[in-house]
Amino acid sequence: MAYKIDEGTCTACGTCIDECPVEAITAGDVYTIDPDTCIDCGACAGVCPVEAIQPE
């Protein structure tokens, strides 16, 4: 099960992108996680200051 970023909550702060060990997160106005690359480690969710990242 991959993680997903809630587009309505994400503030594009960039905190999560450096935490991803497989570079599954893409920057933009709202960040996105590639579900095919995500290894379900949860590192990004643990550092998100607005809790926008949840298991899919």
All heavy atoms as atom14 arrays in JSON, in Angstrom:
{
  "sequence": "MAYKIDEGTCTACGTCIDECPVEAITAGDVYTIDPDTCIDCGACAGVCPVEAIQPE",
  "atom14_mask": [
    [1, 1, 1, 1, 1, 1, 1, 1, 0, 0, 0, 0, 0, 0],
    [1, 1, 1, 1, 1, 0, 0, 0, 0, 0, 0, 0, 0, 0],
    [1, 1, 1, 1, 1, 1, 1, 1, 1, 1, 1, 1, 0, 0],
    [1, 1, 1, 1, 1, 1, 1, 1, 1, 0, 0, 0, 0, 0],
    [1, 1, 1, 1, 1, 1, 1, 1, 0, 0, 0, 0, 0, 0],
    [1, 1, 1, 1, 1, 1, 1, 1, 0, 0, 0, 0, 0, 0],
    [1, 1, 1, 1, 1, 1, 1, 1, 1, 0, 0, 0, 0, 0],
    [1, 1, 1, 1, 0, 0, 0, 0, 0, 0, 0, 0, 0, 0],
    [1, 1, 1, 1, 1, 1, 1, 0, 0, 0, 0, 0, 0, 0],
    [1, 1, 1, 1, 1, 1, 0, 0, 0, 0, 0, 0, 0, 0],
    [1, 1, 1, 1, 1, 1, 1, 0, 0, 0, 0, 0, 0, 0],
    [1, 1, 1, 1, 1, 0, 0, 0, 0, 0, 0, 0, 0, 0],
    [1, 1, 1, 1, 1, 1, 0, 0, 0, 0, 0, 0, 0, 0],
    [1, 1, 1, 1, 0, 0, 0, 0, 0, 0, 0, 0, 0, 0],
    [1, 1, 1, 1, 1, 1, 1, 0, 0, 0, 0, 0, 0, 0],
    [1, 1, 1, 1, 1, 1, 0, 0, 0, 0, 0, 0, 0, 0],
    [1, 1, 1, 1, 1, 1, 1, 1, 0, 0, 0, 0, 0, 0],
    [1, 1, 1, 1, 1, 1, 1, 1, 0, 0, 0, 0, 0, 0],
    [1, 1, 1, 1, 1, 1, 1, 1, 1, 0, 0, 0, 0, 0],
    [1, 1, 1, 1, 1, 1, 0, 0, 0, 0, 0, 0, 0, 0],
    [1, 1, 1, 1, 1, 1, 1, 0, 0, 0, 0, 0, 0, 0],
    [1, 1, 1, 1, 1, 1, 1, 0, 0, 0, 0, 0, 0, 0],
    [1, 1, 1, 1, 1, 1, 1, 1, 1, 0, 0, 0, 0, 0],
    [1, 1, 1, 1, 1, 0, 0, 0, 0, 0, 0, 0, 0, 0],
    [1, 1, 1, 1, 1, 1, 1, 1, 0, 0, 0, 0, 0, 0],
    [1, 1, 1, 1, 1, 1, 1, 0, 0, 0, 0, 0, 0, 0],
    [1, 1, 1, 1, 1, 0, 0, 0, 0, 0, 0, 0, 0, 0],
    [1, 1, 1, 1, 0, 0, 0, 0, 0, 0, 0, 0, 0, 0],
    [1, 1, 1, 1, 1, 1, 1, 1, 0, 0, 0, 0, 0, 0],
    [1, 1, 1, 1, 1, 1, 1, 0, 0, 0, 0, 0, 0, 0],
    [1, 1, 1, 1, 1, 1, 1, 1, 1, 1, 1, 1, 0, 0],
    [1, 1, 1, 1, 1, 1, 1, 0, 0, 0, 0, 0, 0, 0],
    [1, 1, 1, 1, 1, 1, 1, 1, 0, 0, 0, 0, 0, 0],
    [1, 1, 1, 1, 1, 1, 1, 1, 0, 0, 0, 0, 0, 0],
    [1, 1, 1, 1, 1, 1, 1, 0, 0, 0, 0, 0, 0, 0],
    [1, 1, 1, 1, 1, 1, 1, 1, 0, 0, 0, 0, 0, 0],
    [1, 1, 1, 1, 1, 1, 1, 0, 0, 0, 0, 0, 0, 0],
    [1, 1, 1, 1, 1, 1, 0, 0, 0, 0, 0, 0, 0, 0],
    [1, 1, 1, 1, 1, 1, 1, 1, 0, 0, 0, 0, 0, 0],
    [1, 1, 1, 1, 1, 1, 1, 1, 0, 0, 0, 0, 0, 0],
    [1, 1, 1, 1, 1, 1, 0, 0, 0, 0, 0, 0, 0, 0],
    [1, 1, 1, 1, 0, 0, 0, 0, 0, 0, 0, 0, 0, 0],
    [1, 1, 1, 1, 1, 0, 0, 0, 0, 0, 0, 0, 0, 0],
    [1, 1, 1, 1, 1, 1, 0, 0, 0, 0, 0, 0, 0, 0],
    [1, 1, 1, 1, 1, 0, 0, 0, 0, 0, 0, 0, 0, 0],
    [1, 1, 1, 1, 0, 0, 0, 0, 0, 0, 0, 0, 0, 0],
    [1, 1, 1, 1, 1, 1, 1, 0, 0, 0, 0, 0, 0, 0],
    [1, 1, 1, 1, 1, 1, 0, 0, 0, 0, 0, 0, 0, 0],
    [1, 1, 1, 1, 1, 1, 1, 0, 0, 0, 0, 0, 0, 0],
    [1, 1, 1, 1, 1, 1, 1, 0, 0, 0, 0, 0, 0, 0],
    [1, 1, 1, 1, 1, 1, 1, 1, 1, 0, 0, 0, 0, 0],
    [1, 1, 1, 1, 1, 0, 0, 0, 0, 0, 0, 0, 0, 0],
    [1, 1, 1, 1, 1, 1, 1, 1, 0, 0, 0, 0, 0, 0],
    [1, 1, 1, 1, 1, 1, 1, 1, 1, 0, 0, 0, 0, 0],
    [1, 1, 1, 1, 1, 1, 1, 0, 0, 0, 0, 0, 0, 0],
    [1, 1, 1, 1, 1, 1, 1, 1, 1, 0, 0, 0, 0, 0]
  ],
  "atom14_positions": [
    [[0.84, -1.18, 0.0], [0.0, 0.0, 0.0], [0.89, 1.25, 0.0], [1.74, 1.39, 0.86], [-0.9, -0.01, 1.23], [-1.76, 1.22, 1.35], [-2.8, 1.23, 2.8], [-3.93, -0.08, 2.42], [0.0, 0.0, 0.0], [0.0, 0.0, 0.0], [0.0, 0.0, 0.0], [0.0, 0.0, 0.0], [0.0, 0.0, 0.0], [0.0, 0.0, 0.0]],
    [[0.7, 2.1, -0.96], [1.49, 3.32, -1.09], [0.88, 4.43, -0.24], [-0.24, 4.33, 0.23], [1.55, 3.75, -2.54], [0.0, 0.0, 0.0], [0.0, 0.0, 0.0], [0.0, 0.0, 0.0], [0.0, 0.0, 0.0], [0.0, 0.0, 0.0], [0.0, 0.0, 0.0], [0.0, 0.0, 0.0], [0.0, 0.0, 0.0], [0.0, 0.0, 0.0]],
    [[1.63, 5.5, -0.08], [1.14, 6.68, 0.6], [0.64, 7.68, -0.44], [1.04, 7.64, -1.6], [2.25, 7.31, 1.45], [2.39, 6.63, 2.79], [2.94, 5.37, 2.9], [1.93, 7.24, 3.94], [3.06, 4.74, 4.11], [2.03, 6.62, 5.17], [2.6, 5.37, 5.25], [2.7, 4.74, 6.47], [0.0, 0.0, 0.0], [0.0, 0.0, 0.0]],
    [[-0.25, 8.56, 0.0], [-0.83, 9.55, -0.89], [-0.85, 10.9, -0.18], [-1.06, 10.96, 1.03], [-2.25, 9.16, -1.28], [-2.9, 10.11, -2.26], [-4.26, 9.63, -2.68], [-4.83, 10.63, -3.7], [-6.11, 10.23, -4.19], [0.0, 0.0, 0.0], [0.0, 0.0, 0.0], [0.0, 0.0, 0.0], [0.0, 0.0, 0.0], [0.0, 0.0, 0.0]],
    [[-0.64, 11.97, -0.93], [-0.68, 13.32, -0.38], [-2.04, 13.94, -0.67], [-2.49, 13.97, -1.82], [0.44, 14.19, -0.99], [1.81, 13.59, -0.65], [0.34, 15.63, -0.49], [2.99, 14.29, -1.28], [0.0, 0.0, 0.0], [0.0, 0.0, 0.0], [0.0, 0.0, 0.0], [0.0, 0.0, 0.0], [0.0, 0.0, 0.0], [0.0, 0.0, 0.0]],
    [[-2.69, 14.43, 0.38], [-3.97, 15.11, 0.24], [-3.72, 16.48, -0.37], [-3.11, 17.35, 0.25], [-4.64, 15.24, 1.6], [-5.98, 15.95, 1.54], [-6.38, 16.45, 0.47], [-6.65, 16.02, 2.6], [0.0, 0.0, 0.0], [0.0, 0.0, 0.0], [0.0, 0.0, 0.0], [0.0, 0.0, 0.0], [0.0, 0.0, 0.0], [0.0, 0.0, 0.0]],
    [[-4.2, 16.67, -1.59], [-3.97, 17.92, -2.32], [-4.57, 19.13, -1.62], [-4.06, 20.24, -1.75], [-4.51, 17.8, -3.74], [-3.78, 16.78, -4.57], [-4.35, 16.65, -5.98], [-5.21, 17.46, -6.37], [-3.91, 15.72, -6.69], [0.0, 0.0, 0.0], [0.0, 0.0, 0.0], [0.0, 0.0, 0.0], [0.0, 0.0, 0.0], [0.0, 0.0, 0.0]],
    [[-5.63, 18.94, -0.89], [-6.28, 20.05, -0.19], [-5.55, 20.47, 1.07], [-5.75, 21.58, 1.56], [0.0, 0.0, 0.0], [0.0, 0.0, 0.0], [0.0, 0.0, 0.0], [0.0, 0.0, 0.0], [0.0, 0.0, 0.0], [0.0, 0.0, 0.0], [0.0, 0.0, 0.0], [0.0, 0.0, 0.0], [0.0, 0.0, 0.0], [0.0, 0.0, 0.0]],
    [[-4.68, 19.61, 1.57], [-3.97, 19.9, 2.81], [-2.51, 20.25, 2.58], [-1.93, 21.03, 3.32], [-4.05, 18.67, 3.75], [-5.42, 18.3, 3.92], [-3.46, 18.97, 5.11], [0.0, 0.0, 0.0], [0.0, 0.0, 0.0], [0.0, 0.0, 0.0], [0.0, 0.0, 0.0], [0.0, 0.0, 0.0], [0.0, 0.0, 0.0], [0.0, 0.0, 0.0]],
    [[-1.9, 19.7, 1.54], [-0.48, 19.91, 1.25], [-0.18, 21.39, 1.04], [-0.87, 22.07, 0.3], [-0.07, 19.12, 0.01], [1.65, 19.34, -0.48], [0.0, 0.0, 0.0], [0.0, 0.0, 0.0], [0.0, 0.0, 0.0], [0.0, 0.0, 0.0], [0.0, 0.0, 0.0], [0.0, 0.0, 0.0], [0.0, 0.0, 0.0], [0.0, 0.0, 0.0]],
    [[0.88, 21.86, 1.7], [1.31, 23.26, 1.55], [2.57, 23.38, 0.7], [3.12, 24.46, 0.57], [1.57, 23.9, 2.92], [2.61, 23.17, 3.58], [0.31, 23.91, 3.78], [0.0, 0.0, 0.0], [0.0, 0.0, 0.0], [0.0, 0.0, 0.0], [0.0, 0.0, 0.0], [0.0, 0.0, 0.0], [0.0, 0.0, 0.0], [0.0, 0.0, 0.0]],
    [[3.03, 22.27, 0.12], [4.23, 22.23, -0.72], [5.44, 22.81, 0.0], [6.24, 23.53, -0.57], [3.99, 22.93, -2.06], [0.0, 0.0, 0.0], [0.0, 0.0, 0.0], [0.0, 0.0, 0.0], [0.0, 0.0, 0.0], [0.0, 0.0, 0.0], [0.0, 0.0, 0.0], [0.0, 0.0, 0.0], [0.0, 0.0, 0.0], [0.0, 0.0, 0.0]],
    [[5.58, 22.45, 1.28], [6.67, 23.0, 2.09], [8.02, 22.35, 1.77], [9.06, 22.91, 2.05], [6.36, 22.85, 3.57], [6.36, 21.15, 4.18], [0.0, 0.0, 0.0], [0.0, 0.0, 0.0], [0.0, 0.0, 0.0], [0.0, 0.0, 0.0], [0.0, 0.0, 0.0], [0.0, 0.0, 0.0], [0.0, 0.0, 0.0], [0.0, 0.0, 0.0]],
    [[7.98, 21.13, 1.2], [9.22, 20.45, 0.82], [9.83, 19.56, 1.87], [10.84, 18.91, 1.61], [0.0, 0.0, 0.0], [0.0, 0.0, 0.0], [0.0, 0.0, 0.0], [0.0, 0.0, 0.0], [0.0, 0.0, 0.0], [0.0, 0.0, 0.0], [0.0, 0.0, 0.0], [0.0, 0.0, 0.0], [0.0, 0.0, 0.0], [0.0, 0.0, 0.0]],
    [[9.24, 19.49, 3.03], [9.8, 18.68, 4.11], [9.87, 17.21, 3.75], [10.85, 16.53, 4.06], [8.97, 18.87, 5.4], [8.92, 20.25, 5.73], [9.57, 18.11, 6.56], [0.0, 0.0, 0.0], [0.0, 0.0, 0.0], [0.0, 0.0, 0.0], [0.0, 0.0, 0.0], [0.0, 0.0, 0.0], [0.0, 0.0, 0.0], [0.0, 0.0, 0.0]],
    [[8.87, 16.7, 3.09], [8.77, 15.27, 2.8], [9.75, 14.79, 1.72], [10.23, 13.65, 1.78], [7.36, 14.91, 2.38], [6.8, 15.74, 0.87], [0.0, 0.0, 0.0], [0.0, 0.0, 0.0], [0.0, 0.0, 0.0], [0.0, 0.0, 0.0], [0.0, 0.0, 0.0], [0.0, 0.0, 0.0], [0.0, 0.0, 0.0], [0.0, 0.0, 0.0]],
    [[10.05, 15.62, 0.76], [10.78, 15.17, -0.43], [12.17, 14.64, -0.09], [12.62, 13.66, -0.67], [10.82, 16.27, -1.51], [11.06, 15.65, -2.88], [11.8, 17.36, -1.19], [10.71, 16.55, -4.04], [0.0, 0.0, 0.0], [0.0, 0.0, 0.0], [0.0, 0.0, 0.0], [0.0, 0.0, 0.0], [0.0, 0.0, 0.0], [0.0, 0.0, 0.0]],
    [[12.84, 15.24, 0.87], [14.18, 14.77, 1.26], [14.15, 13.5, 2.09], [15.16, 12.82, 2.23], [14.92, 15.86, 2.03], [15.27, 17.05, 1.14], [15.47, 16.85, -0.07], [15.34, 18.17, 1.67], [0.0, 0.0, 0.0], [0.0, 0.0, 0.0], [0.0, 0.0, 0.0], [0.0, 0.0, 0.0], [0.0, 0.0, 0.0], [0.0, 0.0, 0.0]],
    [[13.0, 13.16, 2.64], [12.87, 11.97, 3.48], [12.65, 10.69, 2.69], [12.87, 9.6, 3.2], [11.73, 12.15, 4.48], [11.97, 13.24, 5.49], [13.19, 12.99, 6.36], [13.38, 11.86, 6.83], [13.97, 13.95, 6.55], [0.0, 0.0, 0.0], [0.0, 0.0, 0.0], [0.0, 0.0, 0.0], [0.0, 0.0, 0.0], [0.0, 0.0, 0.0]],
    [[12.21, 10.81, 1.45], [11.87, 9.63, 0.65], [13.14, 8.92, 0.17], [13.9, 9.48, -0.63], [11.0, 10.02, -0.54], [10.48, 8.58, -1.5], [0.0, 0.0, 0.0], [0.0, 0.0, 0.0], [0.0, 0.0, 0.0], [0.0, 0.0, 0.0], [0.0, 0.0, 0.0], [0.0, 0.0, 0.0], [0.0, 0.0, 0.0], [0.0, 0.0, 0.0]],
    [[13.35, 7.67, 0.59], [14.56, 6.96, 0.2], [14.57, 6.47, -1.25], [15.62, 6.11, -1.77], [14.59, 5.77, 1.17], [13.18, 5.52, 1.51], [12.53, 6.89, 1.52], [0.0, 0.0, 0.0], [0.0, 0.0, 0.0], [0.0, 0.0, 0.0], [0.0, 0.0, 0.0], [0.0, 0.0, 0.0], [0.0, 0.0, 0.0], [0.0, 0.0, 0.0]],
    [[13.42, 6.48, -1.91], [13.34, 6.0, -3.29], [12.93, 7.1, -4.27], [12.6, 6.82, -5.43], [12.38, 4.79, -3.41], [12.94, 3.59, -2.66], [10.98, 5.14, -2.94], [0.0, 0.0, 0.0], [0.0, 0.0, 0.0], [0.0, 0.0, 0.0], [0.0, 0.0, 0.0], [0.0, 0.0, 0.0], [0.0, 0.0, 0.0], [0.0, 0.0, 0.0]],
    [[12.93, 8.35, -3.82], [12.6, 9.5, -4.66], [11.25, 9.36, -5.36], [11.12, 9.65, -6.55], [13.73, 9.77, -5.65], [15.05, 10.07, -4.96], [16.2, 10.33, -5.92], [16.03, 10.22, -7.14], [17.29, 10.64, -5.41], [0.0, 0.0, 0.0], [0.0, 0.0, 0.0], [0.0, 0.0, 0.0], [0.0, 0.0, 0.0], [0.0, 0.0, 0.0]],
    [[10.24, 8.94, -4.62], [8.9, 8.75, -5.18], [8.07, 10.03, -5.15], [6.99, 10.07, -5.71], [8.16, 7.66, -4.41], [0.0, 0.0, 0.0], [0.0, 0.0, 0.0], [0.0, 0.0, 0.0], [0.0, 0.0, 0.0], [0.0, 0.0, 0.0], [0.0, 0.0, 0.0], [0.0, 0.0, 0.0], [0.0, 0.0, 0.0], [0.0, 0.0, 0.0]],
    [[8.57, 11.08, -4.5], [7.81, 12.33, -4.36], [8.26, 13.34, -5.4], [9.45, 13.57, -5.59], [7.97, 12.9, -2.94], [7.5, 11.86, -1.91], [7.19, 14.2, -2.79], [7.79, 12.23, -0.48], [0.0, 0.0, 0.0], [0.0, 0.0, 0.0], [0.0, 0.0, 0.0], [0.0, 0.0, 0.0], [0.0, 0.0, 0.0], [0.0, 0.0, 0.0]],
    [[7.27, 13.96, -6.05], [7.54, 14.97, -7.06], [7.06, 16.32, -6.56], [5.93, 16.44, -6.07], [6.81, 14.63, -8.38], [7.22, 13.33, -8.81], [7.11, 15.65, -9.46], [0.0, 0.0, 0.0], [0.0, 0.0, 0.0], [0.0, 0.0, 0.0], [0.0, 0.0, 0.0], [0.0, 0.0, 0.0], [0.0, 0.0, 0.0], [0.0, 0.0, 0.0]],
    [[7.92, 17.33, -6.69], [7.57, 18.68, -6.26], [6.66, 19.35, -7.28], [6.68, 19.03, -8.46], [8.84, 19.5, -6.08], [0.0, 0.0, 0.0], [0.0, 0.0, 0.0], [0.0, 0.0, 0.0], [0.0, 0.0, 0.0], [0.0, 0.0, 0.0], [0.0, 0.0, 0.0], [0.0, 0.0, 0.0], [0.0, 0.0, 0.0], [0.0, 0.0, 0.0]],
    [[5.89, 20.3, -6.78], [5.01, 21.09, -7.62], [4.21, 22.02, -6.75], [4.55, 22.22, -5.58], [0.0, 0.0, 0.0], [0.0, 0.0, 0.0], [0.0, 0.0, 0.0], [0.0, 0.0, 0.0], [0.0, 0.0, 0.0], [0.0, 0.0, 0.0], [0.0, 0.0, 0.0], [0.0, 0.0, 0.0], [0.0, 0.0, 0.0], [0.0, 0.0, 0.0]],
    [[3.14, 22.6, -7.28], [2.28, 23.44, -6.46], [1.75, 22.62, -5.29], [1.57, 23.14, -4.18], [1.11, 23.99, -7.27], [1.57, 25.02, -8.3], [2.64, 25.62, -8.12], [0.84, 25.2, -9.29], [0.0, 0.0, 0.0], [0.0, 0.0, 0.0], [0.0, 0.0, 0.0], [0.0, 0.0, 0.0], [0.0, 0.0, 0.0], [0.0, 0.0, 0.0]],
    [[1.46, 21.36, -5.56], [1.12, 20.37, -4.56], [1.99, 19.17, -4.88], [2.14, 18.79, -6.03], [-0.37, 19.97, -4.63], [-0.68, 18.83, -3.69], [-1.25, 21.17, -4.3], [0.0, 0.0, 0.0], [0.0, 0.0, 0.0], [0.0, 0.0, 0.0], [0.0, 0.0, 0.0], [0.0, 0.0, 0.0], [0.0, 0.0, 0.0], [0.0, 0.0, 0.0]],
    [[2.61, 18.58, -3.87], [3.5, 17.45, -4.1], [2.69, 16.19, -4.37], [1.56, 16.06, -3.92], [4.41, 17.24, -2.9], [5.53, 18.27, -2.8], [5.4, 19.55, -3.3], [6.73, 17.94, -2.21], [6.43, 20.47, -3.21], [7.76, 18.85, -2.12], [7.6, 20.12, -2.63], [8.62, 21.03, -2.54], [0.0, 0.0, 0.0], [0.0, 0.0, 0.0]],
    [[3.29, 15.26, -5.12], [2.62, 13.99, -5.42], [3.58, 12.83, -5.13], [4.8, 13.0, -5.19], [2.17, 13.91, -6.89], [3.3, 14.1, -7.73], [1.12, 14.96, -7.2], [0.0, 0.0, 0.0], [0.0, 0.0, 0.0], [0.0, 0.0, 0.0], [0.0, 0.0, 0.0], [0.0, 0.0, 0.0], [0.0, 0.0, 0.0], [0.0, 0.0, 0.0]],
    [[3.01, 11.68, -4.85], [3.78, 10.46, -4.61], [3.43, 9.45, -5.69], [2.26, 9.15, -5.91], [3.47, 9.86, -3.23], [3.85, 10.85, -2.13], [4.22, 8.54, -3.03], [3.47, 10.4, -0.73], [0.0, 0.0, 0.0], [0.0, 0.0, 0.0], [0.0, 0.0, 0.0], [0.0, 0.0, 0.0], [0.0, 0.0, 0.0], [0.0, 0.0, 0.0]],
    [[4.44, 8.93, -6.36], [4.24, 7.9, -7.39], [3.98, 6.58, -6.67], [4.88, 6.04, -6.02], [5.49, 7.79, -8.26], [5.38, 6.73, -9.33], [4.38, 5.97, -9.35], [6.3, 6.64, -10.15], [0.0, 0.0, 0.0], [0.0, 0.0, 0.0], [0.0, 0.0, 0.0], [0.0, 0.0, 0.0], [0.0, 0.0, 0.0], [0.0, 0.0, 0.0]],
    [[2.77, 6.04, -6.78], [2.43, 4.81, -6.06], [3.22, 3.59, -6.52], [3.4, 2.63, -5.77], [0.94, 4.63, -6.32], [0.67, 5.41, -7.56], [1.65, 6.55, -7.57], [0.0, 0.0, 0.0], [0.0, 0.0, 0.0], [0.0, 0.0, 0.0], [0.0, 0.0, 0.0], [0.0, 0.0, 0.0], [0.0, 0.0, 0.0], [0.0, 0.0, 0.0]],
    [[3.73, 3.63, -7.76], [4.51, 2.5, -8.26], [5.94, 2.5, -7.71], [6.6, 1.47, -7.69], [4.56, 2.52, -9.79], [3.19, 2.29, -10.4], [2.38, 1.55, -9.81], [2.93, 2.86, -11.49], [0.0, 0.0, 0.0], [0.0, 0.0, 0.0], [0.0, 0.0, 0.0], [0.0, 0.0, 0.0], [0.0, 0.0, 0.0], [0.0, 0.0, 0.0]],
    [[6.41, 3.66, -7.28], [7.76, 3.77, -6.73], [7.76, 3.71, -5.21], [8.71, 3.22, -4.61], [8.39, 5.11, -7.2], [8.33, 5.17, -8.63], [9.84, 5.22, -6.76], [0.0, 0.0, 0.0], [0.0, 0.0, 0.0], [0.0, 0.0, 0.0], [0.0, 0.0, 0.0], [0.0, 0.0, 0.0], [0.0, 0.0, 0.0], [0.0, 0.0, 0.0]],
    [[6.7, 4.18, -4.59], [6.6, 4.22, -3.12], [6.76, 2.82, -2.52], [6.15, 1.85, -3.0], [5.24, 4.8, -2.72], [4.96, 4.89, -0.93], [0.0, 0.0, 0.0], [0.0, 0.0, 0.0], [0.0, 0.0, 0.0], [0.0, 0.0, 0.0], [0.0, 0.0, 0.0], [0.0, 0.0, 0.0], [0.0, 0.0, 0.0], [0.0, 0.0, 0.0]],
    [[7.6, 2.72, -1.48], [7.83, 1.42, -0.82], [7.11, 1.32, 0.52], [7.37, 0.42, 1.31], [9.34, 1.16, -0.63], [9.99, 2.26, 0.2], [10.02, 0.98, -2.0], [11.42, 1.95, 0.62], [0.0, 0.0, 0.0], [0.0, 0.0, 0.0], [0.0, 0.0, 0.0], [0.0, 0.0, 0.0], [0.0, 0.0, 0.0], [0.0, 0.0, 0.0]],
    [[6.2, 2.25, 0.79], [5.35, 2.2, 1.98], [6.15, 2.27, 3.28], [5.82, 1.62, 4.26], [4.48, 0.94, 1.94], [3.36, 0.98, 2.96], [2.87, 2.08, 3.27], [2.98, -0.1, 3.46], [0.0, 0.0, 0.0], [0.0, 0.0, 0.0], [0.0, 0.0, 0.0], [0.0, 0.0, 0.0], [0.0, 0.0, 0.0], [0.0, 0.0, 0.0]],
    [[7.22, 3.07, 3.3], [8.04, 3.16, 4.51], [7.47, 4.15, 5.52], [7.73, 4.04, 6.71], [9.48, 3.52, 4.16], [9.7, 5.21, 3.53], [0.0, 0.0, 0.0], [0.0, 0.0, 0.0], [0.0, 0.0, 0.0], [0.0, 0.0, 0.0], [0.0, 0.0, 0.0], [0.0, 0.0, 0.0], [0.0, 0.0, 0.0], [0.0, 0.0, 0.0]],
    [[6.7, 5.14, 5.04], [6.08, 6.11, 5.93], [6.99, 7.24, 6.39], [6.58, 8.06, 7.2], [0.0, 0.0, 0.0], [0.0, 0.0, 0.0], [0.0, 0.0, 0.0], [0.0, 0.0, 0.0], [0.0, 0.0, 0.0], [0.0, 0.0, 0.0], [0.0, 0.0, 0.0], [0.0, 0.0, 0.0], [0.0, 0.0, 0.0], [0.0, 0.0, 0.0]],
    [[8.2, 7.31, 5.88], [9.13, 8.36, 6.3], [8.57, 9.75, 6.0], [8.7, 10.67, 6.8], [10.47, 8.18, 5.61], [0.0, 0.0, 0.0], [0.0, 0.0, 0.0], [0.0, 0.0, 0.0], [0.0, 0.0, 0.0], [0.0, 0.0, 0.0], [0.0, 0.0, 0.0], [0.0, 0.0, 0.0], [0.0, 0.0, 0.0], [0.0, 0.0, 0.0]],
    [[7.93, 9.9, 4.86], [7.37, 11.2, 4.48], [6.23, 11.61, 5.4], [6.13, 12.76, 5.82], [6.88, 11.16, 3.03], [5.66, 9.87, 2.69], [0.0, 0.0, 0.0], [0.0, 0.0, 0.0], [0.0, 0.0, 0.0], [0.0, 0.0, 0.0], [0.0, 0.0, 0.0], [0.0, 0.0, 0.0], [0.0, 0.0, 0.0], [0.0, 0.0, 0.0]],
    [[5.38, 10.67, 5.74], [4.23, 10.96, 6.61], [4.69, 11.39, 7.99], [4.08, 12.26, 8.62], [3.32, 9.74, 6.71], [0.0, 0.0, 0.0], [0.0, 0.0, 0.0], [0.0, 0.0, 0.0], [0.0, 0.0, 0.0], [0.0, 0.0, 0.0], [0.0, 0.0, 0.0], [0.0, 0.0, 0.0], [0.0, 0.0, 0.0], [0.0, 0.0, 0.0]],
    [[5.79, 10.82, 8.45], [6.29, 11.14, 9.78], [6.82, 12.55, 9.92], [6.88, 13.08, 11.04], [0.0, 0.0, 0.0], [0.0, 0.0, 0.0], [0.0, 0.0, 0.0], [0.0, 0.0, 0.0], [0.0, 0.0, 0.0], [0.0, 0.0, 0.0], [0.0, 0.0, 0.0], [0.0, 0.0, 0.0], [0.0, 0.0, 0.0], [0.0, 0.0, 0.0]],
    [[7.19, 13.19, 8.82], [7.74, 14.54, 8.9], [6.8, 15.62, 8.38], [7.1, 16.8, 8.51], [9.1, 14.65, 8.16], [10.13, 13.74, 8.79], [8.94, 14.37, 6.67], [0.0, 0.0, 0.0], [0.0, 0.0, 0.0], [0.0, 0.0, 0.0], [0.0, 0.0, 0.0], [0.0, 0.0, 0.0], [0.0, 0.0, 0.0], [0.0, 0.0, 0.0]],
    [[5.67, 15.26, 7.83], [4.74, 16.24, 7.27], [4.12, 17.08, 8.39], [3.42, 16.56, 9.24], [3.64, 15.56, 6.47], [2.48, 16.73, 5.73], [0.0, 0.0, 0.0], [0.0, 0.0, 0.0], [0.0, 0.0, 0.0], [0.0, 0.0, 0.0], [0.0, 0.0, 0.0], [0.0, 0.0, 0.0], [0.0, 0.0, 0.0], [0.0, 0.0, 0.0]],
    [[4.38, 18.41, 8.37], [3.9, 19.25, 9.46], [2.38, 19.48, 9.47], [1.82, 19.88, 10.49], [4.63, 20.57, 9.25], [4.94, 20.6, 7.79], [5.17, 19.16, 7.41], [0.0, 0.0, 0.0], [0.0, 0.0, 0.0], [0.0, 0.0, 0.0], [0.0, 0.0, 0.0], [0.0, 0.0, 0.0], [0.0, 0.0, 0.0], [0.0, 0.0, 0.0]],
    [[1.71, 19.21, 8.33], [0.27, 19.41, 8.27], [-0.49, 18.09, 8.14], [-1.69, 18.07, 7.88], [-0.13, 20.38, 7.12], [0.41, 21.77, 7.4], [0.34, 19.86, 5.77], [0.0, 0.0, 0.0], [0.0, 0.0, 0.0], [0.0, 0.0, 0.0], [0.0, 0.0, 0.0], [0.0, 0.0, 0.0], [0.0, 0.0, 0.0], [0.0, 0.0, 0.0]],
    [[0.21, 16.98, 8.3], [-0.37, 15.63, 8.23], [-1.16, 15.4, 6.94], [-2.24, 14.82, 6.95], [-1.23, 15.36, 9.46], [-0.43, 15.42, 10.74], [-1.25, 15.17, 12.0], [-2.47, 14.92, 11.88], [-0.67, 15.21, 13.08], [0.0, 0.0, 0.0], [0.0, 0.0, 0.0], [0.0, 0.0, 0.0], [0.0, 0.0, 0.0], [0.0, 0.0, 0.0]],
    [[-0.59, 15.85, 5.82], [-1.24, 15.7, 4.52], [-0.96, 14.35, 3.88], [-1.57, 14.02, 2.86], [-0.79, 16.81, 3.58], [0.0, 0.0, 0.0], [0.0, 0.0, 0.0], [0.0, 0.0, 0.0], [0.0, 0.0, 0.0], [0.0, 0.0, 0.0], [0.0, 0.0, 0.0], [0.0, 0.0, 0.0], [0.0, 0.0, 0.0], [0.0, 0.0, 0.0]],
    [[-0.07, 13.56, 4.46], [0.32, 12.28, 3.84], [-0.24, 11.12, 4.67], [0.02, 11.0, 5.85], [1.85, 12.18, 3.74], [2.41, 13.4, 2.99], [2.25, 10.88, 3.06], [3.91, 13.48, 3.0], [0.0, 0.0, 0.0], [0.0, 0.0, 0.0], [0.0, 0.0, 0.0], [0.0, 0.0, 0.0], [0.0, 0.0, 0.0], [0.0, 0.0, 0.0]],
    [[-1.01, 10.29, 3.99], [-1.66, 9.16, 4.63], [-1.54, 7.91, 3.75], [-1.38, 8.03, 2.55], [-3.16, 9.46, 4.83], [-3.46, 10.71, 5.64], [-3.02, 10.58, 7.08], [-3.09, 9.52, 7.67], [-2.53, 11.67, 7.65], [0.0, 0.0, 0.0], [0.0, 0.0, 0.0], [0.0, 0.0, 0.0], [0.0, 0.0, 0.0], [0.0, 0.0, 0.0]],
    [[-1.64, 6.72, 4.36], [-1.65, 5.5, 3.55], [-2.85, 5.53, 2.59], [-3.92, 6.0, 2.94], [-1.8, 4.37, 4.55], [-1.43, 4.96, 5.87], [-1.73, 6.42, 5.79], [0.0, 0.0, 0.0], [0.0, 0.0, 0.0], [0.0, 0.0, 0.0], [0.0, 0.0, 0.0], [0.0, 0.0, 0.0], [0.0, 0.0, 0.0], [0.0, 0.0, 0.0]],
    [[-2.64, 5.03, 1.4], [-3.7, 5.03, 0.39], [-4.71, 3.94, 0.67], [-4.45, 2.91, 1.17], [-3.06, 4.82, -0.99], [-3.88, 5.37, -2.09], [-3.1, 5.42, -3.4], [-2.26, 4.56, -3.66], [-3.35, 6.36, -4.14], [0.0, 0.0, 0.0], [0.0, 0.0, 0.0], [0.0, 0.0, 0.0], [0.0, 0.0, 0.0], [0.0, 0.0, 0.0]]
  ]
}
